[in-house]
Structure formats: structure tokens, C-alpha cells
Amino acid sequence: MESVARGGTRWKRFAVVMVPSVAATAAIGVALSQGALAASFSVSGQSFKVSADKLDGRGMVQYGGVDVGVDMEGKKAAHPVSVSAFKKAKITNMCQSVVTHIPVLGDVTLQLNAGGGKKPVEAKNLYIDVAQLDADAEFRDINIGVAAGSSTKGPGMKGGKEQANPNGFAQEADRAILKDIEQTAWATSAGTFKLSGLNMKLHKGKKECF
């Protein structure tokens, strides 16, 4: 089965899964102890933007959750996210940017670029907590409506302190190919993350990836 789509994240179908998990399954606990899955963490008060020409992911699962952390004033905050997880992923021409306002100096942008040459960025057990996504997407051998904790195609849920319901809605695919990606995210974690041709710069003012 193959599915091609274009558009942003739709939150209605994720509304029912934005609930804290009562407990992690034994399998997830074992995977975490062996370092196979990334544990969740308290997110900062800043989201960031990521663009890429292409993401070719193998073993995908996508489910709804809530990222918890603090806002820029240090107060507790929570953000609904769509978690996209891949066993393996190759990313071509990736750009990541975050803008920080500094008193007196004004806005300063930290921009990171990688995978722009012959070698793409490579990641294993990659988790992206997405707030907004626009891309051309193709899914191969996709299942829609599986329970998040029962997915067999992806790397599994994060586990740990993750705020997601393993009984909630999810979709999985053997392969996901996304092109012309523009996304806003709250967090990214991976078992390994190889950034070929890494270049990181600070820019005065706003110089975001898109």
C-alpha cells in the first residue's frame, strides 16, 4: 500500500491521545535500559525550525503526545506534539534554526546546516516532536489507526517520562519519504545522529531556515 500526501499536521485526530500514560510497558522499559530507545526530557521554552530537501525514513511510527517543560520565564508549560519516529533516516540538506532575543543586542539566530554535500545526515532511533509540518510525503506499506504502543514497524514509543498514551491513535509505515520539508519542532532525540558537513553560525537578527 502506498500513500502520497501534502499538507500540515491535523490536530483533531490526535486530540484523544494527548493524555499522560499511566505506565510504560515492560518491553519499552527493557528497551530503555538497553539504550535502544531515547528517553524524553524537559523541553525548553523555545521551539525551533527545521527544513530539508528530503528525509528518507525506514521503520516509521507517528503518534500524538505532549511535551512538558518550561516557558521562557521558567513557568511550567506543555505543548501538544506529533511524534514522528524512525528506526533509520537519511536527511538531505538539513537546516535548523532558533531565534533568541537578547536585551540590548536584539534578536540573534543560531543556524545549523548539514548534509548538503554527497553525504546526507544519518540517524538511528530518531524521534522528532513536531508542532507543525509541511512537506510532500509518500508512505509505503502504511497502517493507519494502530495503537501507538503496539506498533511493530517503528522503533517503538520513547518510554521514560513521555506524556503519550500507548493505547492512542498512531500510524506506521515500512518507509516514509518526505520532500521539501518545513517544520517547527519542540524536541529531537536520536540514538545516533551523524551530521556530515556540519556548519553552525550565529547571525544578528532573524535568519531562520524558512
Salt bridges, closest charged atoms under 4 A:
ASP56 OD1 - ARG58 NE 3.56
ASP56 OD2 - ARG175 NH2 2.68
GLU73 OE1 - LYS75 NZ 3.60
ASP107 OD1 - HIS101 ND1 3.01
ASP129 OD2 - LYS158 NZ 2.74
ASP136 OD1 - ARG6 NH1 3.56
GLU138 OE2 - ARG140 NE 2.83
ASP174 OD1 - LYS153 NZ 2.87
GLU208 OE1 - LYS49 NZ 3.69
